[in-house]
């Protein structure tokens, strides 16, 4: 019987544990998680009856296996009209009504609406080539955008950087308006300093040409989400009470099948002998505990994993690459407000008539916030009183230890309120409640020693019984479905299917779709 330790109870780790137990009930599976939470960055945080999705997670994949897996965990419910959702919730919880367990364990079908807030105006995201866009841009800027795009079509740049990647697809003017500032906020580096790989990871197929093609199809009444670029998808699934609901269900199923999930266990050392893993030494509230295993599946950051490798010789160049891998950290400040000053000028109906956006990408240079996440529009069940309040998450990107990261919770909240007032989105007196969440190593970054990461990957592949899965486990900016696929491939290899360890690293390296987040 194989004894397998899985490091991390996020999507990749939990998927691996579940898949192992379903395919082979004889394996001994232990998941260790350093926090007391399930779901990693895909968890849902509860605060005074309101729920926060850390980072926002759309449940959509072009891999039907993933879609079927999600639907098995939480069946897809035909989404009621938005103005019926409150009645639907009250009906589900009423005495003698439908079984709350059945009513609540569902996926909702949601509209995808994201826009860019630039120069105090809204622009569709992804950009749409319709009259409202051109009116907001103005005649002069529209002409500059058109000519710069045509120039980029004729004079292609060698894609040495992310800036080159964007300009080749959108032209310099649109790049400057809608990509340069936001990308710099996210990564703390100008796009000219970032590897083009990141663009290939997230927006490979999106371009002005694809936007034109999509506009023509819509004008002709054609709609084919199965072949559309992911950034053009208009609907997605979403767990009724946030992504954490799904992963908590997966965790419960793992334990019901005999797997163990140990919270408060920090992987301090990956134990090895003769080039093979033999177990993990964990820091716990009761002191150090050693768990023996012949297989370790790691979703922990590669930099931390390499620091934890014990009793194995690490070549100097491999250690240097691992030590230099960069990350960006993430802070969400949740503000509960009575109302937005922003008016819903769209044709979409919303509770309380708030703007319909899931995300608002903030391009205003005078504020540091990168995105606004309006939880009401992901699911009204995330909000205690969605008819009379707006629950918004302000997303900030920083680096652990920098001046912004070191701000106290109250200082962060004050900054968030000030910026919302500066953007004329809320009035200060309308703030009712607030909450702050910090996430370390949320985004593996594509600079510094990243360009040499193949050196590290080759060495890790040679360690017997060690597998790296997920976003941080592979230092690849994966979507949730890609992280899950790395775990499916990993399990297939462990159980003897025709999958190599190298195949696990290839997930999302040559995928046909990606999405900027």
Buried (B, 14 or more C-beta within 10 A) or exposed (E): EBBBBBBBBBBBBBBBBBBBBEBBEEBBBBBBBBBEBBBBBBBBBEBEEBBBBBBBBBBBBBBEEBBEBBBEBBEBBEBBEBEEBBEBBEEBEEEEEEEEEEBBBBBBBBBBBBBBBBBEBBBBBBBBEEEEBBEBBEEEBBEBBBEBBEEBEEEEBEBEBBBBBBBBBBBBBBBBBBBBBBBBBBBBBEBEBBBBBBBBBBBBBBBBEBBEBBEEBBEEEEEEEEEBBBBBBEBBBBBBBBBBBBBBBBBEBBEEBEBBBBBBBBBBBBBBEEEBBBBBBBBBEEEEBEBEBBBBBBBBBBBBBBBBBBEBEBEEEBBBBBEBBBBBBBBBBBBBBBBBEBEBEEEEEBBBEBBBBBBBBBBBEEBBBBBBBBBBBBBBBBBBBBEEBBBBBBBBBBBEEEEBBEBEBEEBBBBBBEBBBEBEBBBEEBBBBBBBBBBBBBBBBBBBBBEBBEBBBEBBBEBEBBBBBBBBBBBBBBBBBBBBBBBBBBBBBBBEEEBEBEBBBEBBEEBEBBBBB
